[in-house]
Amino acid sequence: MRVISQDGRLDFPYEESVVFITPRDESEIRIQAIGDDDDGMLAKYSTGGKAKKAMEMLRIAYENNEFYHHTANSEHFTEFAQALSEEMFKKATSEYFQFPTEEELE
């Protein structure tokens, strides 16, 4: 699965990276990644709660992606696909996650 920064400037494979929350100062919380050769800021939030919520969204997106890959060729996949709305199916089968903006978390 690909992970994309808030501003769209960073795009990297989640499976080959470490994503973590780091407080640089008390006025902002940053989510950063360290991958093969690059490291950079993925998202910036004003509170730790928003940063944690964004990280949880990333974990859910990854879990959905893994579930999709493990069930895509099974008979259960058809049942799964029919149970979801078109929007939810698109989210569950997406191959990327882009960190939300501060406003999208409110």
Secondary structure as GFF3:
##gff-version 3
##sequence-region A 1 106
A	DSSP	beta_strand	2	4	.	.	.	ID=ss1
A	DSSP	beta_strand	11	13	.	.	.	ID=ss2
A	DSSP	three_ten_helix	14	16	.	.	.	ID=ss3
A	DSSP	beta_strand	18	25	.	.	.	ID=ss4
A	DSSP	beta_strand	28	34	.	.	.	ID=ss5
A	DSSP	beta_strand	39	45	.	.	.	ID=ss6
A	DSSP	alpha_helix	48	71	.	.	.	ID=ss7
A	DSSP	alpha_helix	75	83	.	.	.	ID=ss8
A	DSSP	alpha_helix	86	92	.	.	.	ID=ss9
A	DSSP	beta_strand	96	98	.	.	.	ID=ss10
A	DSSP	three_ten_helix	103	105	.	.	.	ID=ss11
###
